[in-house]
Amino acid sequence: MAQEKKYYATGRRKSSSARVFLHPVGDGAPTFSINGKEVGAYFGDSRVATFPSKPLEVTERTEAYRVVATVSGGGVTGQAQAIIHGLSRALQTAEPELRPSLKKEGFLRRDPRVVERKKPGRHKARKRPQFSKR
């Protein structure tokens, strides 16, 4: 019995990290699961529920792969964007000819922006205490 080829990639955004596994679809129906749940069940009615499948839609591969992702850390949007990053990198590994279309959409770039740390003597990272003026 031939072993099924699967592709793996890691995606990150803010403090979220996603491990994405791509399995070419043979007989089974294509599915997209995140932490063992369907996308709609994991993200709920959130507007980001449609985000993770964007790389598959752009490359027209929605029926070609079964996607299994595990994501941790961060919030809903950061997790969705981490899945997009990981899925794009896994697609690029599976089919290198998809790189130009993924790159054009900006899916392969790791967004380096993170939350700035809180400084001592400040309320937040930059906000200073207000002093009354006499």
SULLINHU-V993102 format. One record per backbone hydrogen bond with DSSP energy under -0.5 kcal/mol. CO is the residue of the C=O (numbers start at 1). NH is the residue of the N-H. E is the energy in kcal/mol with one decimal. If there is no record, write none. Layout:
BEGIN
CO|NH|E  CO|NH|E
END
This chain:
BEGIN
5|24|-1.0  7|22|-3.1  9|20|-2.9  11|18|-3.1  13|16|-3.0  16|13|-1.9  17|72|-2.2  18|11|-2.7  18|20|-0.6  19|70|-2.5  20|9|-1.9  21|68|-2.4  22|7|-2.4  23|66|-3.2  31|67|-2.6  32|39|-0.9  33|69|-2.7  34|37|-1.9  37|34|-3.2  38|42|-2.4  39|43|-2.5  40|44|-1.3  43|46|-1.2  46|49|-1.4  47|50|-0.6  48|51|-1.1  48|52|-0.6  50|53|-0.6  51|54|-2.4  53|57|-2.0  54|58|-2.7  55|59|-1.8  56|61|-2.9  57|60|-0.7  61|64|-1.0  61|65|-0.8  64|25|-2.4  65|67|-0.5  66|23|-2.6  67|33|-2.6  68|21|-3.0  69|35|-3.1  70|19|-3.1  72|17|-2.4  75|79|-2.2  76|80|-2.3  77|81|-2.4  78|82|-2.0  79|83|-2.1  80|84|-2.0  81|85|-2.1  82|86|-2.5  83|87|-2.9  84|88|-2.3  85|89|-2.0  86|90|-2.2  87|91|-2.5  88|92|-2.1  89|93|-1.7  90|94|-2.4  91|95|-3.1  95|98|-2.2  96|99|-1.5  98|102|-2.1  99|103|-3.0  100|104|-2.2  101|105|-1.3  102|106|-0.6  102|107|-2.0  102|108|-0.5  103|106|-0.8  109|111|-0.7  110|112|-0.6  111|14|-0.6  119|122|-1.4  124|119|-0.9  127|123|-2.1  127|124|-0.8
END
